[in-house]
Amino acid sequence: MTTDAHLGSGEWAVTNAIEQGAGAVALRELAAQMDAGVSPYLILGQLAWCVRTKFDRRRVPDAVEAVFQTDLALKSSGGDPRVLLERLVVELCGGTGATR
């Protein structure tokens, strides 16, 4: 189990939390970044990087598809960016950590 203090905050806090399997922390950090005006595309790029570099290769195909679908929805006005990214974060946290 990872504590919030260990994950820290900052521009990579969402990906750090996903990597540790801390879904609640990831969602909280995502909300903080969105509230601070961070671009949804920047956040999506960080999540894509996390999938490519941190996920177990068995999880990569489904995770890449989830990132792709979110990217498509963001760029085609397919919904509220916050909701789209929240769904993606929940999906990426669906395994018990990025490297497991």
C-alpha positions as CSV (number, residue, x, y, z in Angstrom):
1,M,0.0,0.0,0.0
2,T,1.3,3.4,-0.9
3,T,0.7,6.5,1.2
4,D,-0.3,9.8,-0.4
5,A,2.9,11.5,1.0
6,H,5.1,8.9,-0.9
7,L,3.4,9.7,-4.2
8,G,3.8,13.5,-3.8
9,S,2.2,16.1,-5.9
10,G,3.3,17.9,-9.0
11,E,3.0,17.5,-12.7
12,W,3.6,13.8,-12.7
13,A,1.4,13.0,-9.7
14,V,-1.3,11.3,-11.7
15,T,1.1,9.0,-13.5
16,N,2.9,8.2,-10.2
17,A,-0.3,7.3,-8.6
18,I,-1.4,5.1,-11.5
19,E,2.0,3.3,-11.4
20,Q,1.5,2.6,-7.7
21,G,-2.1,1.4,-8.3
22,A,-3.5,4.2,-6.2
23,G,-6.7,5.0,-8.0
24,A,-8.2,7.4,-5.5
25,V,-5.0,9.4,-5.4
26,A,-4.7,9.5,-9.2
27,L,-8.3,10.9,-9.4
28,R,-7.6,13.5,-6.8
29,E,-4.4,14.6,-8.5
30,L,-6.2,14.7,-11.9
31,A,-8.9,16.9,-10.4
32,A,-6.2,19.2,-8.9
33,Q,-4.4,19.5,-12.3
34,M,-7.7,20.1,-14.2
35,D,-8.6,22.8,-11.6
36,A,-5.2,24.4,-12.0
37,G,-5.8,24.7,-15.8
38,V,-3.4,22.0,-17.0
39,S,-4.2,21.1,-20.6
40,P,-6.2,17.9,-21.0
41,Y,-3.9,17.1,-23.9
42,L,-0.8,17.4,-21.7
43,I,-2.3,15.1,-19.1
44,L,-3.3,12.6,-21.8
45,G,0.3,12.7,-23.2
46,Q,1.6,11.9,-19.7
47,L,-0.8,9.0,-19.4
48,A,0.2,7.7,-22.8
49,W,3.9,7.9,-21.7
50,C,3.0,6.0,-18.5
51,V,1.3,3.2,-20.5
52,R,4.2,2.9,-23.0
53,T,7.0,2.9,-20.4
54,K,5.6,1.6,-17.1
55,F,2.9,-0.9,-17.9
56,D,3.4,-4.6,-18.0
57,R,3.4,-5.6,-21.7
58,R,0.3,-7.8,-21.3
59,R,-1.7,-4.7,-20.3
60,V,-0.3,-2.4,-23.0
61,P,-2.7,-3.3,-25.9
62,D,-5.9,-2.6,-23.9
63,A,-4.3,0.5,-22.3
64,V,-3.2,1.9,-25.6
65,E,-6.7,1.4,-27.0
66,A,-8.1,3.2,-24.0
67,V,-5.7,6.1,-24.5
68,F,-6.5,6.2,-28.2
69,Q,-10.3,6.3,-27.6
70,T,-9.9,9.1,-25.1
71,D,-7.7,11.0,-27.5
72,L,-10.3,10.6,-30.2
73,A,-13.1,11.7,-27.9
74,L,-11.2,14.7,-26.7
75,K,-10.4,15.8,-30.3
76,S,-13.9,15.2,-31.6
77,S,-15.7,17.0,-28.7
78,G,-16.9,13.6,-27.6
79,G,-17.5,14.8,-24.0
80,D,-16.3,16.8,-21.1
81,P,-12.4,16.5,-20.9
82,R,-12.5,16.0,-17.2
83,V,-14.9,13.1,-17.4
84,L,-13.0,11.5,-20.3
85,L,-9.7,11.7,-18.4
86,E,-11.4,10.4,-15.2
87,R,-12.7,7.4,-17.0
88,L,-9.3,6.7,-18.5
89,V,-7.6,7.0,-15.1
90,V,-10.1,4.5,-13.6
91,E,-9.5,2.2,-16.5
92,L,-5.7,2.4,-16.2
93,C,-5.9,1.7,-12.5
94,G,-8.1,-1.3,-13.2
95,G,-5.1,-3.6,-12.9
96,T,-3.4,-3.5,-9.5
97,G,-0.6,-1.2,-10.6
98,A,1.1,-0.4,-13.8
99,T,3.9,-2.9,-13.5
100,R,2.0,-5.8,-12.2
